[in-house]
């Protein structure tokens, strides 16, 4: 039953049509041609028709029961050979041998090939024995054996190998398509993760500063006019720069056609582009320092070594790491912070330290209450920084230190970084 279920739709009907055509053609040959030679015994009437019917049934069973069909056909052919060997049964039997090699198990065609080769050699040897050892006419006895046995088997083997090769190529193509789809899905997932990280870095840091100063204005009633204006100035600056950076990133993600369509409006000044977007480069880290100081974070900034041009990926990653670390220091820190950018041969090292409350690390004393107390957070800051450093094959550590919290990132700037740049299009030229 399993063999029947595994058949393709219409396959059995085609086999029955082929068997019927073989049977009708055999009937025509039985009516026209007499037996090819005299048999061992004289068969009764109707035996040739029964043998032809049996071999035709074997053709119909070539897919669903290959072994059974081969057995029926072989038995019918041997009986027909003993009765005089009719041309109709012989020709249909060659089709049975061909189908057995094409649709049978792998061992079947090997056995059929060796058996028919052995029979051909035996026929040649018998011909040489009966017609004389020096008579080459005895070899002619092997010709019909080769035509009836070897030729159909060799033809079936060739067709089978072609079908097997085509099936292997089809399976390989399907596997390649599945791998391509898997790679596509992984690329989409990686791109979504990158976009989520960029959105977090672009928007969340500025919104954190906005929320901190808005909370301060609302919660402290004793602020004078100058302090309120300073807080509102910081809120506006972070809002404008956050929108500008987000607009810049969305512009980079747009299709070229969309960019071409909006190219005509480039002469119209953007309402929020007065201060200009912050270029995500480590050379522009002074702006982050000014923003942190303007937000109320006492920050000491120093640069060690001779600054050198950095690859785009390293430049962007360093800028975002400093941005995230300073935002965390502003939200969770309780005292002065230190930012150190050390340019070394083949690498750039970023170190951000800030003091925390006593409950966080056991550090003594606190200069102020953490500004980010009670503010919601996504918890993706450290994860994003760690991922950026990992993509650039650098080293990243973040955790408590003797006097607070330290974030340290070392980014290589060797040739390997250029080849593995994870953000080739994130920074403007």
C-alpha positions in Angstrom: 0.0 0.0 0.0 2.9 2.4 0.7 4.2 1.9 -2.8 0.8 2.8 -4.2 0.6 6.0 -2.0 4.1 7.1 -3.0 3.2 7.1 -6.7 2.7 10.4 -8.3 -0.7 11.2 -9.7 -1.2 9.7 -13.1 1.9 7.4 -12.9 0.0 4.1 -12.6 -2.3 5.1 -15.5 0.7 5.7 -17.7 2.1 2.3 -16.8 -1.2 0.6 -17.7 -1.2 2.5 -21.0 2.3 1.3 -21.8 1.4 -2.3 -20.8 -1.7 -2.2 -23.0 0.3 -0.8 -25.9 2.9 -3.6 -25.5 0.1 -6.2 -25.4 -1.6 -4.9 -28.5 1.7 -4.7 -30.4 2.6 -8.2 -29.2 -0.8 -9.5 -30.5 0.1 -8.0 -33.9 3.5 -9.7 -33.9 1.9 -13.0 -32.9 -0.5 -12.8 -35.8 2.3 -12.0 -38.3 5.4 -13.9 -37.2 5.8 -17.5 -36.2 8.2 -18.7 -33.5 11.8 -17.8 -34.2 13.0 -21.3 -33.8 11.8 -24.8 -32.8 11.3 -25.2 -29.1 12.0 -28.1 -26.8 8.4 -29.1 -26.8 5.3 -28.2 -28.8 3.1 -25.8 -26.7 -0.7 -26.1 -26.8 -2.8 -23.4 -28.4 -3.0 -20.2 -26.4 0.3 -20.6 -24.5 2.0 -17.8 -26.5 -0.9 -15.5 -25.8 -0.8 -16.3 -22.1 3.0 -15.6 -22.0 2.5 -12.4 -23.8 -0.2 -11.4 -21.3 2.1 -12.2 -18.4 5.0 -10.1 -19.7 2.6 -7.2 -20.4 1.4 -7.4 -16.8 5.0 -7.3 -15.7 5.4 -4.0 -17.5 2.4 -2.6 -15.6 4.0 -3.6 -12.3 7.3 -1.8 -13.1 6.9 0.8 -10.4 4.6 -0.6 -7.7 6.2 -4.1 -7.6 9.5 -4.2 -9.6 10.7 -7.5 -8.3 7.4 -9.2 -8.9 7.2 -7.8 -12.4 10.8 -8.9 -13.1 10.1 -12.4 -11.8 6.9 -12.8 -13.9 8.5 -11.5 -17.0 11.6 -13.8 -16.6 9.5 -16.9 -16.0 7.3 -16.1 -19.0 10.3 -15.4 -21.2 12.0 -18.7 -20.2 8.9 -20.7 -20.9 8.5 -18.9 -24.2 12.1 -19.6 -25.1 11.5 -23.3 -24.4 8.4 -23.2 -26.7 10.3 -21.6 -29.6 10.8 -17.9 -28.6 8.2 -15.7 -30.1 9.3 -12.2 -31.1 6.4 -10.5 -29.3 7.3 -11.9 -25.8 11.0 -11.3 -26.4 10.5 -7.6 -27.2 8.2 -7.0 -24.3 10.7 -8.8 -22.0 13.4 -6.3 -23.0 11.1 -3.6 -21.7 10.8 -5.5 -18.4 14.6 -5.6 -18.1 14.9 -1.9 -18.9 12.2 -1.0 -16.3 13.8 -3.2 -13.6 17.1 -1.3 -14.0 15.4 2.1 -13.9 12.9 1.6 -11.1 14.3 -1.2 -9.1 16.7 -1.1 -6.1 20.3 -0.3 -6.7 21.5 -3.9 -6.3 19.0 -5.1 -8.9 20.6 -3.5 -11.9 24.1 -4.6 -10.8 22.9 -8.2 -10.6 21.1 -8.0 -13.9 24.2 -6.6 -15.6 26.6 -9.3 -14.3 24.1 -12.1 -15.0 23.5 -11.0 -18.6 27.2 -10.5 -19.3 27.8 -14.0 -17.9 25.0 -15.4 -20.1 26.5 -13.7 -23.1 29.9 -15.2 -22.4 28.4 -18.6 -21.8 26.5 -18.4 -25.1 29.8 -17.5 -26.9 31.6 -20.4 -25.3 28.9 -22.9 -26.2 28.8 -21.6 -29.7 32.6 -22.2 -30.0 32.2 -25.7 -28.5 29.4 -26.9 -30.8 30.7 -25.2 -34.0 34.3 -26.0 -33.5 37.1 -24.4 -31.5 38.5 -22.6 -34.6 35.2 -21.4 -35.9 34.3 -17.8 -35.2 30.8 -18.4 -36.3 30.1 -19.8 -32.8 30.4 -16.2 -31.5 27.2 -15.3 -33.3 25.3 -17.2 -30.7 26.2 -14.5 -28.2 24.7 -11.7 -30.3 21.0 -12.3 -29.6 21.8 -12.8 -26.0 23.6 -9.5 -25.8 20.7 -7.7 -27.7 18.0 -9.2 -25.5 19.8 -9.0 -22.1 22.8 -6.7 -22.1 21.5 -3.9 -24.3 18.3 -3.2 -22.3 20.2 -3.4 -19.0 22.9 -1.0 -20.1 20.2 1.4 -21.5 18.3 1.3 -18.2 21.5 1.9 -16.2 22.2 5.0 -18.2 18.7 6.4 -17.7 18.8 5.6 -14.0 22.1 7.3 -13.5 20.8 10.4 -15.3 17.6 10.4 -13.2 19.7 10.0 -10.0 22.0 12.8 -11.0 19.0 15.0 -11.8 17.4 14.2 -8.4 20.7 15.0 -6.6 21.0 18.3 -8.4 17.4 19.1 -7.6 18.0 18.3 -3.9 21.2 20.4 -4.0 19.3 23.3 -5.5 16.6 23.0 -2.8 19.2 22.9 -0.1 20.9 25.9 -1.5 17.6 27.7 -1.7 16.9 26.8 2.0 20.4 28.0 3.0 19.8 31.2 1.1 16.5 31.8 2.8 18.1 31.0 6.1 20.9 33.5 5.4 18.3 36.1 4.3 16.4 35.7 7.5 19.6 35.9 9.6 20.5 39.0 7.7 17.1 40.5 8.3 17.3 39.7 12.0 20.8 41.2 12.2 19.7 44.3 10.4 16.7 44.7 12.7 19.0 44.3 15.7 21.3 46.9 14.3 18.5 49.3 13.6 17.0 48.8 17.1 20.5 49.5 18.6 20.8 52.6 16.5 17.4 53.9 17.4 18.2 53.3 21.0 21.4 55.2 20.8 20.0 58.0 18.7 16.7 58.6 20.6 17.0 57.1 24.1 20.0 59.1 25.2 18.6 62.4 24.2 15.2 61.5 25.6 16.8 60.5 28.9 18.4 64.0 29.2 15.0 65.6 28.4 13.2 63.5 31.0 15.8 64.2 33.7 15.6 68.0 33.2 11.8 68.0 32.9 11.6 66.0 36.1 13.9 68.4 37.8 11.8 71.4 36.7 8.6 69.8 37.8 9.9 68.5 41.2 11.9 71.4 42.4 9.7 74.4 43.1 12.5 76.7 44.3 14.2 77.1 40.9 14.8 80.6 39.7 14.2 81.9 36.2 17.8 81.3 35.1 17.8 77.7 36.3 14.5 77.0 34.5 15.8 78.6 31.3 19.0 76.5 31.6 16.9 73.3 31.9 14.7 74.3 29.0 17.7 75.1 26.9 19.2 71.6 27.6 15.8 70.1 26.8 15.5 71.9 23.5 19.1 71.1 22.5 18.7 67.4 23.2 15.3 67.4 21.4 16.7 69.1 18.3 19.8 67.0 18.1 17.8 63.8 18.7 15.4 64.6 15.9 18.2 65.6 13.6 20.1 62.4 14.2 17.0 60.3 13.8 16.1 62.1 10.5 19.7 61.5 9.3 19.5 57.8 10.0 16.1 57.4 8.4 17.5 59.2 5.4 20.3 56.7 5.1 17.7 53.8 5.3 15.5 55.2 2.5 15.6 53.7 -0.9 17.5 55.7 -3.6 14.2 56.4 -5.4 12.8 58.0 -2.3 16.0 60.1 -1.9 15.7 61.2 -5.5 12.0 62.2 -5.0 12.9 64.4 -2.0 16.0 65.9 -3.7 14.0 68.8 -5.0 13.3 70.1 -1.5 16.9 70.3 -0.4 16.9 74.0 -0.8 14.1 74.4 1.7 15.6 74.7 5.2 14.5 72.2 7.8 12.8 73.8 10.8 14.9 71.8 13.2 18.3 71.9 11.4 19.4 75.2 12.9 22.1 73.6 15.1 22.8 70.8 12.6 23.0 67.1 13.2 25.8 65.7 15.4 28.2 63.8 13.2 28.6 60.3 14.8 32.4 60.5 15.0 34.8 60.3 17.9 36.2 63.7 16.9 32.8 65.2 17.8 32.9 63.8 21.3 33.3 67.4 22.6 29.6 68.0 21.9 28.7 65.0 24.1 31.0 66.4 26.9 29.3 69.8 26.6 25.9 68.3 26.7 26.8 66.2 29.8 28.2 69.3 31.6 25.2 71.3 30.6 22.9 68.6 32.0 24.6 69.0 35.4 27.2 66.2 35.3 30.6 67.3 36.6 32.8 65.8 33.9 36.6 65.8 33.4 37.6 65.0 29.9 41.1 64.2 28.7 42.7 62.8 25.5 45.9 60.8 25.5 48.1 60.1 22.5 48.0 61.5 19.0 44.5 61.3 17.4 44.5 59.5 14.0 41.8 59.0 11.4 39.6 56.0 12.4 37.7 53.6 10.3 34.0 54.4 10.0 32.8 51.5 12.1 35.3 52.3 14.9 34.5 56.0 14.7 30.7 55.4 15.1 31.1 52.7 17.8 33.4 54.9 19.9 31.0 57.8 19.7 28.0 55.7 20.6 29.8 54.0 23.5 30.8 57.4 25.0 27.2 58.7 24.4 25.6 55.7 26.2 28.2 55.7 29.0 27.7 59.4 29.7 24.0 59.0 29.7 24.2 56.2 32.2 26.5 58.4 34.4 24.0 61.2 34.2 21.1 59.0 35.1 22.7 56.8 37.8 25.8 58.6 38.9 26.0 60.6 42.1 29.2 62.5 41.6 31.9 63.7 39.2 32.7 61.6 36.1 35.8 61.1 34.1 36.1 60.4 30.4 39.5 59.3 29.0 40.1 58.7 25.3 43.5 57.1 24.7 44.9 56.8 21.2 47.3 53.9 21.0 49.1 52.3 18.1 46.5 50.0 16.5 43.7 50.7 18.9 41.7 53.4 20.7 40.7 52.9 24.4 37.7 54.6 26.0 37.3 54.8 29.8 34.3 56.4 31.6 34.2 56.4 35.4 31.6 57.9 37.7 30.6 57.6 41.3 27.5 55.7 42.4 25.2 55.8 45.5 26.3 53.8 48.5 23.7 51.0 47.9 25.0 50.4 44.4 28.7 49.6 45.0 29.4 50.3 48.6 31.2 53.5 47.6 31.5 56.1 50.4 29.3 59.1 50.3 27.4 60.7 47.4 27.4 64.2 46.1 23.8 64.1 44.8 20.8 61.9 44.2 20.9 60.0 40.9 19.1 62.1 38.4 17.5 59.1 36.7 15.8 57.7 39.8 12.4 56.4 38.8 12.9 56.8 35.1 12.1 53.8 32.9 14.9 52.1 31.0 15.2 49.5 28.3 18.2 47.8 29.9 19.8 47.7 26.4 22.6 50.1 27.0 25.4 47.8 28.2 24.2 45.1 25.8 24.4 47.5 22.9 27.9 48.7 23.9 29.1 45.1 24.3 27.7 44.1 20.9 29.4 47.0 19.2 32.8 46.1 20.7 32.3 42.4 19.9 31.5 43.2 16.2 34.8 45.0 16.0 36.7 42.3 17.8 37.6 44.5 20.7 37.5 44.2 24.4 34.8 45.6 26.7 34.3 45.6 30.5 31.7 47.3 32.6 31.2 47.0 36.3 31.8 48.4 39.8 35.3 49.8 40.7 36.8 51.1 43.9 35.0 54.4 43.8 32.0 53.8 41.5 31.3 52.4 38.1 33.8 52.0 35.2 33.1 51.4 31.5 36.2 50.4 29.4 36.2 49.7 25.7 39.2 49.0 23.5 38.6 49.1 19.8 41.2 47.9 17.3 41.9 50.0 14.3 44.0 47.4 12.4 43.2 46.2 8.9 40.9 43.5 10.2 38.6 46.2 11.5 38.3 47.6 8.0 37.2 44.3 6.6 34.6 43.6 9.4 33.1 47.1 9.5 29.6 46.4 10.7 28.2 49.9 10.0 29.5 50.9 6.6 26.7 53.3 5.9 25.7 54.7 9.3 27.9 57.8 9.2 27.7 60.5 6.6 30.6 61.1 4.3 
